[in-house]
Amino acid sequence: QVQLVESGGGLVQAGGSLRLSCAASGSRFNINTMGWYRQAPGKQRELVATISRGGSTNYADSVKGRFTISRDNAKNTVYLQMNNLKPEDPALYLCSAGISSWIVTSWGQGTQVTVSS
């Protein structure tokens, strides 16, 4: 069982930046890909960005050029640097871990991101 703990969410003005962190603990034997999804009220959960153990990344079109995902395998931590935040970005951001971007086996509790205009 993998435990994921997120941090770094908060309130920021449009155009501002936030950095999210997610630390993994527990059994990480089957974990190749870690990443971030987000879910806004009334909307489906959507992929934001993922990164494999080898460093291959996958981004949603809506965040390309603004968000950067990175990973420290030694610390079992994944980061999401979010720049130029827009009014459409607010959501609960959930850390994910699994076999691939689309096969997620563990979720964090989420951290809230709010953007004020």
N, C-alpha and C positions, 0 to 999 in steps of 0.2 A: 504494500500500500504506500502510495506517495502522498505526502502532504505538501500543499502549496500555500504560501503565505505572501500576500501582496501588500505593497505599501506605496505611498507617493501620490495618491489621488488628492483632489482638492478643488478649490475654486480659483479660476484664473480668468482674466479678461481675454476677450477675443484678440488673437494675434500673439498671445503669450505662450509660455512653454511649461511643460510639466515632465517629470521623469518618473516612470513607474518601475518598481522592482518586484521581483517574485523569486522567493527562495524555496527550493525544493529540499525536502528531507524524507527519510524513510527509504523504502526499497525502490531504487532507481534503475534496476537491471534492464527493464524493457522500455526505458524512456530514450527515444531518439530525438523527438521534436518537442520543443517548448514554444510557447507563444502567448498571444493575447487575442481574445475575442471581446466583443462588447455587445451589450443589450440595452436598448433604450426602452422606456415604457411603451407598451403596445406594439413593439416591433420584435422581429425575430432576432435571435442571437446571430451575429455575423463575425466572420474572421477579420481581424485587423492586420496581424502580422505573425509569422512563425519563423523559427530558425531551427535548423537541424544541428545535430551534434558536430557535424563537419562544417557548419557555417552557411549552408545554403538557406536563403531567405525567400519568403513569399509574402507579398503585401496586397492588401485590398487596393483597388484603383483609387479609391477616395482618399487614401492617406499617402500614396506614393509621393516622394519629394518633400514630405512634411514630417513623417514619422520614421524613426530608425530603430530597428531591433538589434540587440546585441546579446551576447551570452558569455558568461564566465564559467566554463566547465569545472574548473577547480573549486569554485564556490557554489556550484549547482544553482546559479542565479541567472535569470534572464531580465533584461532591461528593455524599456520602451521609452525612447526619447521622443516627445511629442512637441513639435514646434508649430508656430502659426496656427494655433487652435482656432477652430471655426465654430459657429453656432450649431452646426450639425454634428459636432463631435461629442457632446455630453452623453454619457451613458454609464452603466456599471461595467467596468473593465475587468474581465476575468482572465486569470492566468490559466493556461492549459498545458498539459503534458501528455505525450502519447507516442504512438508509433510513427505517425505522419501528421501533416497539417490537418487532415480530415479524420483521422482515427485517434480520438482523444480518449484517454483512459482515466485522467484525473483532472479535477477542476479546483481552483481556489474559490474563496468566498466572494471575491470581488472587491474592487475599490472604486469609489464614485468619482467621476470627473464631471465638473460643472464649468460651463463657460458663460461668462456674462458679456453682453454686447454693449 
